[in-house]
Amino acid sequence: MKKLLLLFLIGCFSQSVLGQQKSSHKKLDAMIVKGMKDWKIPGMATIVVKDGEVVFQKSYGVKNLETNESVDENTLFNMGSTSKAVVAIAMGMLVDDGKLAWDDKVTDYVPYFKLSDSYTTAEARVKDLLTHNLGIGNADALWILDSVTTKETIERFQFAKKTYPLRGGFTYQNIMYAVAGEVIAAASGQPWDEFVQERIFDPLEMTRTQAIAANIFKTGNYVTPYLNDYEDGMVEVDYGFSDQIGPAGMICSTAHDISNYLTFLVNDGVYKSDTLVQPKTFKKLFEPHSFLGTTGIYPTNALTKPNWNTYGLGWFQQDYKGHKLDFHTGSLFGLVAIAGIMHDKNTAVYVFANLDHAELRHAILYKALDLYAFDDDSHDWHTEVFNLYEGFKEKRIENFKRDKDERVKNTQPSLPLAEYEGTYTNNMLGNAQVTMLKGQLQMNFNDFITYSLEHWHYDTFITNKDSRFYEKSKVNFDINEAGKISQFHIMGEKFTKEK
């Protein structure tokens, strides 16, 4: 009799859990459908894992607005900077193998690693590559304006300036993850992409996941990146895969594969009874290593109001409803993602989209956590996040209009346009060739990207919208005492004219 009663109670509990999950599924699905319409997102995928089980996995919309092909569970999206956590896991596996230690010096594995500060170069440790606090300024222009080898990218990084003492601040730094990839190669004897394929993707049955982003074109079934421009509306942007810094954010994956990855994370490094990462190492990945203060870097902090913000090894961290949340976004040329895991609630969430900065991803993360970790449906996350970012959009439009109004009309360049032609150099960013084409200046960076320049005012010009970011940049030319062009400034960097 007692056994029958126990079975009855278990059955009732199971039915209750299933009913709750079904209700949560409908609520999350409804918010995503509405959110996609309001944000005008072409395609998405959302995955939620709870207590080691996939409780929500659904694909939405289309891969391409012209072909109208539907997104499915095997469609490849870009993971962006959520790739960083995968690289940190790979590092941890090498620690478990005894092939490296977190506090080993970087130069022991990458002899050509050199920074603008000799002390930081000598004292930089493997762990520091993953925590964004080495004290060197951001140098993303390295891969935005050029496409050279990983080794040459790292060698050029030595010209990035020191901005604060070692481990004395926080500057988000993609290049250091490229260095981490080289450390993985040196310690394992394999290129970083082969190592993560063998040690992570294969064991997790992530059969379509690509560590080299450019491989998606031969693999097939992948999304097209889009951007909703404030002037031109929805536009298709170029793929901007920069595999020379692949470990920083170039891994591409699918909803199906990510569901296995999240299961592994929720199970603390174990997948189908196979321990891929030792408990001590897995715990280390999610410990705070850098401190960002109460404001953090994400605008959604204004809504979630965390008491603290830190960074682990490939994860941002903050408190949410009294619990620690590890999360990270990924944003790359019209393709975005977000990953989040709340370990003490055994809940993980992942979102893909093929629209530049589709911040519905934040709303989905917090809504899914509310529903599946806290059984709470009281918050209208879509409306709050949408209104927050609509406010930012309005400010950008205001700034754009103000900039146009402040343009000084009826001015001319100081010199004939032919005087602006020539070769300009930057130690870190390479060469820029300025030439005339049909009466208009053209600026070619490293035979990688070319801009047309329109005169703005005085000796300031403005580029056309590039095909990846779809943004214009100001170019300011300087004239020396001899009345000749000496240099120009773009994206906060200076290029000097060769004599």
Rosetta blueprint (number, residue, H / E / L):
1 M L
2 K H
3 K H
4 L H
5 L H
6 L H
7 L H
8 F H
9 L H
10 I H
11 G H
12 C H
13 F H
14 S H
15 Q H
16 S H
17 V H
18 L H
19 G H
20 Q H
21 Q H
22 K H
23 S H
24 S H
25 H H
26 K H
27 K H
28 L H
29 D H
30 A H
31 M H
32 I H
33 V H
34 K H
35 G H
36 M H
37 K H
38 D H
39 W H
40 K L
41 I L
42 P L
43 G E
44 M E
45 A E
46 T E
47 I E
48 V E
49 V E
50 K E
51 D L
52 G L
53 E E
54 V E
55 V E
56 F E
57 Q E
58 K E
59 S E
60 Y E
61 G E
62 V E
63 K L
64 N L
65 L L
66 E L
67 T L
68 N L
69 E L
70 S E
71 V L
72 D L
73 E L
74 N L
75 T L
76 L E
77 F E
78 N E
79 M L
80 G H
81 S H
82 T H
83 S H
84 K H
85 A H
86 V H
87 V H
88 A H
89 I H
90 A H
91 M H
92 G H
93 M H
94 L H
95 V H
96 D H
97 D H
98 G L
99 K L
100 L L
101 A L
102 W L
103 D L
104 D L
105 K E
106 V H
107 T H
108 D H
109 Y L
110 V L
111 P L
112 Y L
113 F L
114 K L
115 L L
116 S L
117 D L
118 S H
119 Y H
120 T H
121 T H
122 A H
123 E H
124 A L
125 R E
126 V H
127 K H
128 D H
129 L H
130 L H
131 T L
132 H L
133 N L
134 L L
135 G L
136 I E
137 G L
138 N L
139 A L
140 D L
141 A H
142 L H
143 W H
144 I H
145 L L
146 D L
147 S L
148 V L
149 T L
150 T H
151 K H
152 E H
153 T H
154 I H
155 E H
156 R H
157 F H
158 Q H
159 F H
160 A L
161 K L
162 K E
163 T L
164 Y L
165 P L
166 L L
167 R L
168 G L
169 G L
170 F L
171 T L
172 Y L
173 Q L
174 N L
175 I H
176 M H
177 Y H
178 A H
179 V H
180 A H
181 G H
182 E H
183 V H
184 I H
185 A H
186 A H
187 A H
188 S H
189 G L
190 Q L
191 P L
192 W H
193 D H
194 E H
195 F H
196 V H
197 Q H
198 E H
199 R H
200 I H
201 F H
202 D L
203 P L
204 L L
205 E L
206 M L
207 T L
208 R L
209 T L
210 Q E
211 A L
212 I L
213 A H
214 A H
215 N H
216 I H
217 F H
218 K H
219 T H
220 G L
221 N L
222 Y E
223 V L
224 T L
225 P L
226 Y E
227 L E
228 N E
229 D E
230 Y L
231 E L
232 D L
233 G E
234 M E
235 V E
236 E E
237 V L
238 D L
239 Y L
240 G L
241 F L
242 S L
243 D H
244 Q H
245 I H
246 G H
247 P H
248 A H
249 G H
250 M L
251 I L
252 C E
253 S E
254 T L
255 A H
256 H H
257 D H
258 I H
259 S H
260 N H
261 Y H
262 L H
263 T H
264 F H
265 L H
266 V H
267 N L
268 D L
269 G L
270 V E
271 Y E
272 K L
273 S L
274 D E
275 T E
276 L L
277 V L
278 Q L
279 P H
280 K H
281 T H
282 F H
283 K H
284 K H
285 L H
286 F L
287 E L
288 P L
289 H L
290 S E
291 F E
292 L L
293 G L
294 T L
295 T L
296 G L
297 I L
298 Y L
299 P L
300 T L
301 N H
302 A H
303 L H
304 T H
305 K L
306 P L
307 N L
308 W L
309 N E
310 T E
311 Y E
312 G L
313 L L
314 G L
315 W L
316 F E
317 Q E
318 Q E
319 D E
320 Y E
321 K L
322 G L
323 H E
324 K E
325 L E
326 D E
327 F E
328 H E
329 T E
330 G E
331 S E
332 L E
333 F L
334 G L
335 L E
336 V E
337 A E
338 I E
339 A E
340 G E
341 I E
342 M E
343 H H
344 D H
345 K H
346 N L
347 T E
348 A E
349 V E
350 Y E
351 V E
352 F E
353 A E
354 N L
355 L E
356 D L
357 H L
358 A L
359 E L
360 L H
361 R H
362 H H
363 A H
364 I H
365 L H
366 Y H
367 K H
368 A H
369 L H
370 D H
371 L H
372 Y H
373 A H
374 F L
375 D L
376 D L
377 D L
378 S L
379 H L
380 D L
381 W H
382 H H
383 T H
384 E H
385 V H
386 F H
387 N H
388 L H
389 Y H
390 E H
391 G H
392 F H
393 K H
394 E H
395 K H
396 R H
397 I H
398 E H
399 N H
400 F H
401 K H
402 R H
403 D H
404 K H
405 D H
406 E H
407 R L
408 V L
409 K L
410 N L
411 T L
412 Q L
413 P L
414 S L
415 L L
416 P L
417 L H
418 A H
419 E H
420 Y H
421 E L
422 G E
423 T E
424 Y E
425 T E
426 N E
427 N L
428 M L
429 L L
430 G E
431 N E
432 A E
433 Q E
434 V E
435 T E
436 M E
437 L E
438 K L
439 G L
440 Q E
441 L E
442 Q E
443 M E
444 N E
445 F E
446 N L
447 D L
448 F L
449 I E
450 T E
451 Y E
452 S E
453 L E
454 E E
455 H E
456 W E
457 H E
458 Y L
459 D L
460 T E
461 F E
462 I E
463 T E
464 N L
465 K L
466 D L
467 S L
468 R L
469 F L
470 Y L
471 E L
472 K L
473 S L
474 K E
475 V E
476 N E
477 F E
478 D E
479 I E
480 N L
481 E L
482 A L
483 G L
484 K L
485 I E
486 S E
487 Q E
488 F E
489 H E
490 I E
491 M L
492 G L
493 E E
494 K E
495 F E
496 T E
497 K E
498 E L
499 K L
